[in-house]
Each structure stands twice: as structure tokens, then as C-alpha cells.
Amino acid sequence: MNIKKLSGIVSLFFITIGYAQKSDSKFVVQPYLQNASPSAITIMWETSSGEESTVEWGKTQKLGKKSSGSAFDINFSESRVHEVTLEGLERFTVYYYRVKTGNLRSDIYQFKTPPFAEDEESFNMIAMSDMQIDSQHPEKFGEILQQGILSYLEKEFGGALPDNLALVMIPGDLVSSGSNYDHWNGHFFKPSHPLFSQVPVYPVLGNHERNTQFYFKYFSLPKNGTPAYAEHWWYKDYGNTRIIGLDSNDGYRDLRQQLEWLKDVLAKTEKDPKIDFVFAQLHHPYKSELWIPGEEDFTGKLVDLLEDFTNKTNKPSIHFFGHTHGYSRGQSKDHKHLWVNVASAGGAIDNWGEFEGKDYDEFTVTQDEYGFVMVEVSGDRSNPKFTLKRISRGNNINPKNNEITDSITIWKNNSIPDAPIPIEPVKNQEIKFNNIVLKAGHFKGNMADAFHAASNWQISSTKDFSKPIYDSWKQFENWYYMENRQKNDDLSDEKTANLEPNKTYYWRVRYRDQYLNWSDWSTISSFKTLSK
């Protein structure tokens, strides 16, 4: 055989081998969406080999356009994570796409770009957390995705998924061990593919992620946090809502830079007329009714900042969290700020009585159940509102099929109830110091269907109430340990603790509706305590 012919055969052999290697490339992680804006979106995926990172896209399934990006190592192997950003998109528009690496092509998926606030478009988002695998029920996260989220959206809205859901927030614990490479696809990406291939996902770090580089390579989050801590904290706007991601984990929650950054973001948001609501997410709770050992003071600092922000701006806020494996919803006493634990989306439930707990005043509902939270945001800028719903899957003893077990609507604009009228005691009425019952008149709200949702009673030894000696805040429901501890309390009277004899006291009360609007304080009344 001549040398030239042999050389040709050898070349063909290596070309064929190379082609076979490319064609043998497989998806390790199917395409998923990141960091959407009205004009751009990032698409990521992982293949077993191959450097090409191409997305074919367009407004129809014919596609027609192409964008390229980069590929990078994830696990010191031939496997590559691909990242491509599509730019020049039109706002609030449906697009179709598929990804390509060599001869490997995905199915065609679709997504919808976000609107601007001035478009006044309404949208839905989901918050869920703690889907790390439970060895006793390893398919639970997949069940919550398929029979939970996707089935619920199909039943409620029908039509295309991106038309019904704008984004998903995850406040931590996506996997049981962030340093285990196999957990990311096997436990998180594989079951969630039908959702995140069409709807962008925005996570923050939980303790189970272990600050691993896998997390930072798999997610392309906004890079607007403190430069030295990119993607540990960030913010993203969708319509009239600002979403803030924070890192409450050891080694980061004590960093001065994070709270200083947050103060700066909130200060800018105060002056931004396009933002009506602020939704923050972080992993650890400040207070936890099911699991006190999981509490962190850092989250209390966040709550203080958000309460102060809402007080200054009249822009309602939420902090979403997880860590405790169950649902809780509460609200700040003096502000339109919600406290919402959105777990568990797969992690083993923290059952009632299993750990040390506490009945906190802020929380009205706590459930040891699986599920997710849906937030429906209205784009009407004249009177913005959002409605939060808990969609429950129950627990292993009492399963539920997407039952709405809690709901609350918050309006940005205030329409306060009438101030309550004191009934007794009044006009220095003399009463026994150890048998004092305060009574006030009926609730009268000024919004459609408003009802009496909370009362705040105060007693003071001075007329200025600068230092009340008694301050009681009760809400219309308090579901703790599977019972409503506020059952049959109409909130119009209050039995107090013992006071001192032979003394003059002053008292007042205010009422709150279910939309978190407080009335003004009632007129101040007085009474005198007897010696016996």
C-alpha cells in the first residue's frame, strides 16, 4: 500500500473517531433558564463532552436565529457546562429555543420575557425550598414538581407554562450535599427539567449547598452584589417587584459588606417609583415555630431593615425562608411585611413535637406539610396588590392534593378601618385591680370584604403611652400544633394581667383588617383600680 493511501486511511480513521466522540456526547443536565430581563435571558445546560455552545431561537418553532456562548469545566472531566445569553429580545414576548453542542440537539422549549413596570402586566411566581432528597421518600421533589406545581398550573390556568408562571425563587437547600457532583443532576435538575426549561429559577445558598463551586458554576445569577461576593447576594426586577437574594450561611451572615449592600439597595428602591413590592429570600429563619435551633439573628437584622423600608415607603415587603421543613406565615406587628417559610419541597418534614418549638405572636399559620407558595402580583399601578397562597401536598400521614391551606392579599395603598370606640372601662371608672376586662366597639373596615383580623391593646400609667405597661397583640387565627388557639375570640375585649391597686391607668386599642391595614388608635380612656 502506498504511503499517501495509508495516510488517507489513518486520517479518515481519526476523523471518524473524533466524529463518533462528538456524536456520543449526551446531556448531563437538560437546558434551564437563568437571569431573565425584558431584553435578555441566559440559557444553560451540561453535556458529557463538547465545546460548542449554541442556542437556536426565534418567535416561532422555526427558530431562525443563533447565539453562541461559552463552555467550562464542572468536575475535572470532559463534561462541560454551557452558558449562552440571548440579547435583543422584546419585552413580555414568547420565544422558542433549542440548544446545540456538536450533533447533540435538545427539544424545542419556550420562555417569556419579563415586562417593564410601566407595562402594568400581572404575573405569578412560585417560592419553594428545601428539596434536598429524603432517603425515606426520594421521589418527593419530583412529585411536588409534577403532581404539585405543573398540575396546579394546568388546572388553574391551562395554556402554555410561561404564560402562567414568571419565575421560581428557592431560598436554599437545593440538594442534600452540594459538594457531591451527582446530587445536582440526579436530585435537582433532572426532576425539575420540565419546569426550569421554560421558567427561570433564582436560588440562594442554603447550608446544604456547603458554598460549593458546583453551585456557582451551575447558576448564572445577577452580578450586582458586592463585587468580592458575586452571586452570594444580588437583586432582580420583574415588573413592579424587586427580588433580593441574600446569604444567611455561616461565614457570610456576619459580613458587614452584605448588610451595607442591602441598605444601599433599599435606599435606592425607596426612590424608585417603578418598584411597588420587595421580596427578599434567604435560607435561615429569624423565628421558627417548628424548630427553634434553626433560628439565626442575622435574619432578624434583615427583618428590621425591611420593616423600616416599608414604613418609609409604604411599599409592602416579604422575606421568604426555609431551613425549617414546614410552612409558616406571619406578619410584622406594625408594618405590611410578611414572614413566609416556603418549605418543604422534598426534605423530611419537621413534624410537630419532634423538635423544640414556640408559639410566636407574629405567626398565624404553621403546618408540618410539603408544598409550595404561589404569589400572584397585580400590575395595576393605580392600586397594586399581591395575593400569596400556600398550595399544600399534605404530609405522609395526611396527604393533600394541591389544597390551598392559607391565603393573604396585601394592597400597597392603605384604606384603614375606622378607629374603634372604647366601651369600658371609661371616665375613671373604678374596678378591681385583679379583674380588668377592656371592651371596645365593633370593627368597621373600609375595603371590600374587610374583617376584623387583629387587635392591639395598650395600658399605660401616663397619657403619652411612651412606655406602655401592657401591650397585647392578638390575631384572628393562630394555628399552632394543629389547633387554632384563637378560636372563638372576636378580638373586641381583652382580659389583662394584675395591675397595682389604688392607681389611675389609661388604655387604648386599635384594629387591623386582613390586608394588614391598622386603624388609628381609639380615644384614650381611663380607670382607677380599687384596693380590693
C-alpha positions as MATLAB code, in Angstrom:
seq = 'MNIKKLSGIVSLFFITIGYAQKSDSKFVVQPYLQNASPSAITIMWETSSGEESTVEWGKTQKLGKKSSGSAFDINFSESRVHEVTLEGLERFTVYYYRVKTGNLRSDIYQFKTPPFAEDEESFNMIAMSDMQIDSQHPEKFGEILQQGILSYLEKEFGGALPDNLALVMIPGDLVSSGSNYDHWNGHFFKPSHPLFSQVPVYPVLGNHERNTQFYFKYFSLPKNGTPAYAEHWWYKDYGNTRIIGLDSNDGYRDLRQQLEWLKDVLAKTEKDPKIDFVFAQLHHPYKSELWIPGEEDFTGKLVDLLEDFTNKTNKPSIHFFGHTHGYSRGQSKDHKHLWVNVASAGGAIDNWGEFEGKDYDEFTVTQDEYGFVMVEVSGDRSNPKFTLKRISRGNNINPKNNEITDSITIWKNNSIPDAPIPIEPVKNQEIKFNNIVLKAGHFKGNMADAFHAASNWQISSTKDFSKPIYDSWKQFENWYYMENRQKNDDLSDEKTANLEPNKTYYWRVRYRDQYLNWSDWSTISSFKTLSK';
ca = [
       0.000    0.000    0.000;
       1.465    3.392   -0.918;
       2.226    5.959    1.781;
      -0.320    8.523    0.521;
      -3.171    5.994    0.609;
      -2.165    4.792    4.092;
      -2.029    8.374    5.312;
      -5.542    8.992    3.991;
      -6.885    5.919    5.755;
      -5.274    6.939    9.038;
      -6.669   10.479    8.710;
     -10.122    9.128    7.974;
      -9.800    6.815   10.973;
      -9.082    9.709   13.362;
     -11.781   11.903   11.784;
     -14.257    9.056   12.230;
     -13.174    8.573   15.863;
     -13.487   12.295   16.511;
     -16.934   12.377   14.930;
     -18.001    9.389   16.999;
     -16.823   11.115   20.178;
     -18.853   14.208   19.337;
     -21.929   12.258   18.353;
     -21.670   10.225   21.553;
     -21.960   13.384   23.660;
     -25.036   13.299   25.892;
     -26.963   15.746   28.023;
     -25.926   15.549   31.640;
     -28.224   18.462   32.571;
     -31.005   19.458   30.182;
     -31.426   23.170   29.314;
     -32.645   25.539   32.040;
     -33.263   29.289   32.231;
     -31.440   31.955   34.211;
     -31.372   35.717   34.799;
     -34.202   36.948   32.566;
     -34.757   40.610   31.719;
     -37.127   42.335   29.270;
     -34.393   42.219   26.611;
     -32.206   39.209   27.511;
     -32.111   35.750   29.078;
     -29.399   33.218   29.890;
     -29.723   29.540   28.929;
     -27.506   26.856   30.480;
     -27.033   23.107   30.055;
     -24.401   20.444   30.631;
     -23.061   17.809   28.225;
     -20.756   14.862   28.760;
     -18.320   16.388   26.238;
     -18.129   19.045   23.532;
     -17.215   22.729   23.500;
     -19.872   24.139   21.164;
     -22.412   26.313   22.975;
     -25.127   27.370   20.542;
     -28.765   28.321   21.042;
     -31.129   28.434   18.094;
     -34.096   30.658   18.831;
     -36.956   32.741   17.459;
     -40.580   33.793   17.898;
     -41.856   30.606   16.257;
     -40.784   26.972   16.350;
     -38.982   27.558   13.057;
     -36.411   29.408   15.209;
     -34.125   31.099   12.665;
     -31.639   32.922   14.886;
     -28.483   31.713   16.590;
     -26.474   32.869   19.595;
     -23.214   31.454   20.908;
     -21.685   31.410   24.356;
     -19.031   29.603   26.358;
     -18.380   26.173   27.878;
     -16.438   25.446   31.032;
     -15.308   22.532   33.170;
     -17.502   21.497   36.082;
     -15.976   18.325   37.523;
     -12.396   17.954   36.232;
     -13.632   15.763   33.379;
     -14.773   16.081   29.761;
     -18.186   17.239   30.986;
     -18.938   20.861   30.096;
     -21.471   23.400   31.358;
     -22.646   25.683   28.564;
     -23.848   29.254   29.061;
     -25.418   31.380   26.331;
     -27.116   34.765   26.751;
     -29.731   35.768   24.197;
     -29.880   39.534   23.706;
     -32.027   41.981   21.756;
     -35.276   40.380   22.891;
     -38.639   42.132   23.089;
     -40.301   42.536   26.455;
     -43.185   40.296   27.575;
     -42.842   38.162   24.454;
     -42.845   34.382   23.971;
     -39.742   32.874   22.345;
     -38.822   29.326   21.337;
     -35.348   27.819   21.638;
     -33.231   24.704   21.497;
     -29.595   24.176   22.416;
     -26.873   22.593   20.312;
     -23.490   21.036   21.136;
     -21.937   19.328   18.131;
     -24.528   16.928   16.750;
     -26.442   16.977   20.034;
     -29.662   18.981   19.966;
     -32.316   19.431   22.626;
     -36.056   19.514   22.161;
     -37.635   22.891   21.428;
     -38.769   24.806   24.529;
     -40.292   28.216   25.101;
     -39.954   31.102   27.536;
     -41.476   34.537   28.043;
     -39.501   37.703   28.697;
     -40.448   39.928   31.668;
     -42.392   43.180   31.298;
     -41.376   46.649   32.428;
     -43.248   48.037   35.426;
     -44.958   50.629   33.225;
     -46.476   47.831   31.130;
     -48.762   47.117   34.110;
     -48.724   43.369   33.416;
     -49.763   40.949   36.154;
     -47.714   37.810   36.756;
     -47.277   34.788   39.016;
     -44.227   33.478   40.836;
     -43.531   30.440   42.987;
     -41.346   30.157   46.086;
     -40.281   26.767   47.449;
     -37.268   25.415   49.295;
     -35.513   22.503   50.971;
     -35.974   19.947   48.219;
     -32.843   18.051   49.299;
     -33.509   14.355   48.987;
     -35.120   12.392   51.814;
     -33.895    8.775   51.700;
     -37.270    7.601   53.019;
     -39.151    9.418   50.235;
     -36.609   10.049   47.463;
     -39.214   10.909   44.788;
     -40.937   13.640   46.797;
     -39.405   16.610   44.942;
     -40.377   15.093   41.597;
     -43.909   14.576   42.896;
     -44.158   18.190   44.050;
     -42.946   19.349   40.622;
     -45.195   17.091   38.543;
     -48.343   16.464   40.586;
     -47.926   19.698   42.506;
     -46.717   22.741   40.567;
     -47.322   21.616   36.978;
     -50.696   20.025   37.688;
     -51.835   23.012   39.731;
     -50.890   25.497   36.998;
     -52.528   23.392   34.298;
     -55.761   23.076   36.276;
     -55.895   26.732   37.319;
     -54.823   28.413   34.087;
     -54.341   25.939   31.221;
     -52.328   27.024   28.201;
     -48.552   27.423   27.985;
     -46.498   27.266   31.167;
     -44.501   30.518   30.549;
     -47.783   32.431   30.216;
     -48.813   31.323   33.702;
     -45.569   31.476   35.669;
     -42.872   34.154   35.533;
     -40.160   32.765   37.819;
     -39.297   30.479   40.726;
     -37.496   31.530   43.914;
     -35.639   28.951   46.019;
     -34.334   30.074   49.430;
     -31.785   27.314   49.807;
     -31.084   23.599   50.267;
     -31.488   22.528   46.659;
     -29.508   19.317   47.275;
     -28.551   17.281   50.321;
     -24.807   17.666   49.714;
     -23.638   20.494   47.490;
     -20.136   19.044   47.250;
     -21.493   15.827   45.711;
     -21.478   16.355   41.922;
     -24.012   13.578   41.275;
     -26.597   15.181   43.541;
     -27.014   18.227   41.315;
     -28.412   16.488   38.268;
     -29.763   13.357   39.925;
     -31.585   15.102   42.750;
     -32.284   18.637   41.487;
     -32.025   19.265   37.746;
     -33.471   16.002   36.453;
     -36.831   16.183   38.277;
     -37.126   19.949   37.732;
     -36.350   19.948   33.992;
     -39.989   20.301   32.804;
     -40.272   23.491   34.856;
     -36.896   25.210   34.594;
     -36.551   24.627   30.856;
     -39.426   27.122   30.466;
     -39.330   29.290   33.608;
     -36.199   30.940   35.093;
     -35.088   29.852   38.561;
     -33.430   32.114   41.161;
     -31.898   30.268   44.141;
     -29.868   31.381   47.129;
     -27.436   29.280   49.132;
     -28.620   27.045   51.953;
     -26.415   25.271   54.461;
     -26.607   22.031   52.431;
     -25.001   23.694   49.395;
     -21.825   23.999   51.507;
     -20.698   27.025   49.494;
     -19.515   24.613   46.798;
     -18.241   25.732   43.405;
     -20.833   23.475   41.783;
     -23.498   25.960   42.886;
     -21.678   28.939   41.388;
     -20.938   27.115   38.124;
     -24.467   25.811   37.656;
     -26.187   29.159   38.232;
     -25.753   32.478   36.455;
     -27.324   34.952   38.855;
     -27.292   38.765   38.662;
     -23.795   40.183   39.230;
     -24.977   43.329   41.014;
     -23.949   42.286   44.531;
     -20.759   43.318   46.297;
     -18.019   42.586   43.696;
     -15.934   40.405   46.022;
     -19.015   38.280   46.816;
     -20.666   37.994   43.412;
     -23.785   35.796   43.412;
     -23.815   35.467   47.208;
     -26.243   38.393   47.241;
     -27.977   40.118   44.336;
     -31.254   41.618   43.170;
     -33.505   41.154   40.143;
     -36.536   43.180   39.000;
     -39.628   41.681   37.425;
     -42.306   44.220   36.526;
     -43.106   46.242   39.649;
     -41.376   43.824   42.044;
     -37.769   43.762   43.248;
     -36.433   40.345   44.309;
     -33.418   40.325   46.626;
     -31.274   37.236   47.261;
     -29.125   37.030   50.407;
     -26.676   34.603   52.026;
     -27.539   33.741   55.647;
     -24.923   30.994   55.973;
     -22.013   30.803   58.380;
     -19.095   32.896   57.156;
     -21.325   35.290   55.198;
     -24.146   36.312   57.513;
     -21.682   38.185   59.730;
     -20.077   40.137   56.903;
     -20.598   43.878   57.224;
     -20.483   44.170   53.425;
     -23.745   42.254   52.963;
     -25.888   44.435   55.218;
     -24.254   47.612   53.892;
     -25.048   46.484   50.351;
     -28.643   45.715   51.357;
     -29.064   49.131   52.979;
     -27.835   50.758   49.782;
     -30.201   48.703   47.586;
     -33.174   49.519   49.822;
     -32.249   53.216   49.828;
     -32.275   53.222   46.019;
     -35.531   51.260   45.969;
     -37.154   53.870   48.217;
     -36.669   56.431   45.455;
     -37.623   54.143   42.567;
     -41.257   54.829   41.606;
     -41.361   51.717   39.387;
     -40.997   49.318   42.344;
     -44.130   48.615   44.395;
     -43.024   45.480   46.291;
     -39.796   43.992   47.659;
     -39.482   40.216   48.086;
     -36.296   39.059   49.814;
     -35.162   35.458   50.189;
     -32.566   33.822   52.403;
     -32.283   30.402   53.971;
     -32.440   30.721   57.746;
     -35.446   31.898   59.790;
     -35.349   34.582   62.451;
     -38.121   32.765   64.318;
     -39.270   29.193   63.749;
     -42.321   27.686   65.416;
     -41.396   24.116   64.451;
     -37.649   24.169   65.073;
     -36.111   26.804   67.359;
     -32.495   25.537   66.905;
     -32.647   26.619   63.252;
     -33.096   30.311   64.069;
     -30.480   32.948   63.170;
     -30.201   36.529   64.447;
     -28.921   37.679   61.049;
     -32.395   37.253   59.602;
     -33.736   39.487   62.370;
     -31.464   42.254   61.081;
     -32.947   41.754   57.628;
     -36.468   41.971   59.068;
     -35.603   45.258   60.810;
     -34.305   46.740   57.548;
     -37.342   45.623   55.538;
     -39.764   46.873   58.184;
     -38.021   50.242   58.194;
     -38.094   50.315   54.387;
     -41.820   49.512   54.269;
     -42.538   52.105   56.949;
     -40.738   54.833   54.991;
     -42.101   53.990   51.550;
     -45.461   52.288   52.102;
     -44.131   49.540   49.793;
     -45.105   46.117   51.225;
     -42.369   43.516   51.611;
     -41.846   39.811   52.285;
     -38.938   37.723   53.474;
     -39.087   34.133   52.230;
     -37.023   31.495   54.025;
     -36.691   27.763   54.575;
     -34.390   25.614   56.756;
     -37.336   24.509   58.897;
     -39.153   21.806   56.907;
     -42.718   23.039   57.086;
     -44.841   26.039   56.172;
     -45.293   29.151   58.311;
     -46.822   32.519   57.508;
     -46.707   35.526   59.794;
     -46.614   39.309   59.619;
     -44.874   42.125   61.403;
     -46.886   43.880   64.073;
     -46.552   47.436   62.794;
     -45.728   47.001   59.101;
     -47.013   45.431   55.881;
     -44.251   42.862   55.970;
     -44.831   39.102   55.680;
     -42.689   36.313   57.165;
     -43.050   33.184   54.995;
     -41.384   29.793   55.352;
     -41.881   28.106   51.947;
     -40.578   24.604   52.794;
     -40.694   21.685   52.342;
     -40.400   20.752   48.682;
     -38.861   17.356   49.387;
     -36.787   17.377   52.573;
     -38.028   15.298   55.512;
     -40.819   17.121   57.380;
     -40.111   18.629   60.804;
     -43.158   17.154   62.490;
     -44.984   18.802   65.367;
     -43.357   17.849   68.663;
     -40.273   16.369   67.037;
     -38.100   19.375   67.974;
     -38.220   22.311   70.346;
     -40.755   24.879   69.104;
     -42.502   28.044   70.228;
     -45.785   29.833   69.554;
     -44.659   33.254   68.298;
     -47.020   36.242   68.110;
     -46.062   37.007   64.501;
     -47.159   33.680   63.016;
     -50.808   32.910   62.367;
     -50.337   29.659   60.419;
     -47.767   26.869   60.807;
     -48.158   23.467   59.129;
     -45.871   20.432   59.127;
     -46.555   19.752   55.443;
     -44.985   19.618   51.979;
     -45.900   22.205   49.386;
     -45.033   25.466   47.680;
     -46.112   29.106   47.741;
     -47.745   30.938   44.843;
     -47.647   34.742   44.654;
     -49.958   36.468   42.193;
     -48.771   40.045   41.580;
     -51.110   42.628   40.089;
     -49.583   45.026   37.581;
     -52.242   47.708   38.139;
     -50.121   50.693   39.151;
     -53.121   52.693   40.425;
     -53.580   50.309   43.353;
     -51.029   47.453   43.260;
     -51.598   44.281   45.241;
     -50.345   40.728   45.572;
     -52.005   37.552   46.803;
     -49.960   34.833   48.486;
     -51.288   31.263   48.605;
     -49.957   28.123   50.210;
     -50.537   25.106   47.974;
     -50.214   22.060   50.209;
     -49.344   18.464   49.382;
     -50.000   17.464   52.991;
     -47.648   15.060   54.738;
     -47.022   11.338   54.814;
     -49.854   10.733   57.276;
     -52.389   13.137   55.766;
     -51.670   13.713   52.054;
     -53.347   16.602   50.215;
     -53.794   17.263   46.511;
     -52.808   20.898   45.955;
     -55.132   22.213   48.645;
     -54.993   25.965   49.345;
     -54.432   25.945   53.102;
     -53.563   29.620   53.579;
     -54.025   32.846   51.643;
     -53.491   36.560   52.187;
     -53.830   39.617   49.950;
     -51.777   42.763   50.524;
     -52.566   46.100   48.878;
     -49.930   48.776   48.555;
     -52.360   51.634   49.163;
     -53.883   51.989   52.622;
     -57.595   52.066   53.317;
     -57.641   51.927   57.072;
     -60.519   50.713   59.251;
     -62.356   53.144   61.470;
     -60.795   53.685   64.885;
     -62.551   51.504   67.475;
     -64.733   53.068   70.163;
     -63.873   52.284   73.826;
     -66.847   50.856   75.719;
     -65.476   50.061   79.173;
     -63.897   50.967   81.455;
     -64.188   54.712   80.732;
     -64.214   58.062   82.599;
     -62.122   56.933   85.564;
     -64.424   54.024   86.281;
     -63.384   52.207   89.444;
     -62.738   48.492   89.054;
     -60.963   45.673   90.882;
     -57.230   45.661   90.133;
     -57.175   41.890   89.596;
     -60.229   41.579   87.343;
     -59.876   44.036   84.484;
     -61.532   43.444   81.117;
     -61.187   46.039   78.363;
     -64.023   46.249   75.826;
     -64.343   48.132   72.538;
     -66.954   48.503   69.800;
     -67.497   46.615   66.581;
     -64.964   46.580   63.771;
     -65.744   48.727   60.737;
     -63.489   48.302   57.695;
     -63.249   50.440   54.581;
     -62.253   47.849   51.996;
     -64.358   45.245   50.251;
     -64.959   42.201   52.469;
     -62.678   43.602   55.196;
     -62.988   41.812   58.512;
     -61.518   42.133   61.986;
     -58.130   40.373   61.784;
     -56.173   41.714   64.776;
     -56.360   43.933   67.855;
     -53.627   45.757   69.739;
     -54.436   46.729   73.346;
     -52.261   49.001   75.473;
     -52.376   50.134   79.098;
     -50.179   52.929   80.404;
     -49.681   54.782   83.673;
     -49.284   58.015   81.675;
     -51.364   59.596   78.923;
     -48.498   59.675   76.399;
     -48.096   55.864   76.186;
     -44.336   56.296   75.774;
     -43.813   53.193   77.931;
     -46.934   51.004   77.999;
     -47.031   48.619   80.931;
     -49.284   46.273   78.983;
     -49.150   45.672   75.209;
     -51.170   42.796   73.759;
     -51.364   41.906   70.050;
     -53.753   39.138   69.079;
     -54.737   37.948   65.605;
     -57.949   36.323   64.416;
     -56.259   32.946   63.963;
     -53.238   31.219   65.451;
     -52.753   27.721   64.057;
     -50.158   26.088   66.268;
     -49.728   22.355   66.847;
     -52.749   21.626   64.597;
     -55.231   23.726   66.577;
     -56.442   27.302   66.309;
     -55.552   28.879   69.635;
     -57.605   31.962   68.756;
     -60.825   30.085   68.103;
     -63.941   31.945   69.368;
     -62.028   35.156   70.164;
     -63.848   38.040   68.473;
     -60.943   40.406   69.364;
     -63.271   43.052   70.865;
     -62.317   42.507   74.511;
     -59.142   41.829   76.441;
     -58.633   40.407   79.918;
     -55.461   41.847   81.419;
     -52.919   40.720   83.948;
     -52.948   42.035   87.501;
     -52.333   45.752   87.929;
     -51.465   47.733   91.037;
     -54.295   48.746   93.397;
     -55.289   52.359   94.070;
     -53.890   53.723   90.825;
     -55.115   55.524   87.700;
     -54.446   53.860   84.335;
     -55.043   54.799   80.713;
     -55.891   52.449   77.881;
     -56.398   52.435   74.116;
     -56.911   49.937   71.279;
     -56.556   49.746   67.512;
     -57.987   47.265   64.998;
     -56.422   45.697   61.905;
     -58.065   44.187   58.841;
     -56.900   41.075   56.978;
     -54.992   43.243   54.473;
     -52.666   44.426   57.298;
     -54.213   47.913   57.499;
     -54.226   49.258   61.059;
     -56.839   51.753   62.202;
     -55.844   54.819   64.153;
     -55.750   54.389   67.903;
     -59.006   54.821   69.745;
     -59.542   57.757   72.041;
     -57.756   57.298   75.358;
     -59.892   56.099   78.253;
     -59.049   55.843   81.931;
     -59.935   53.808   85.003;
     -58.968   53.558   88.665;
     -58.089   50.337   90.445;
     -59.574   49.569   93.837;
     -57.639   48.161   96.748;
     -59.786   45.042   96.880;
];
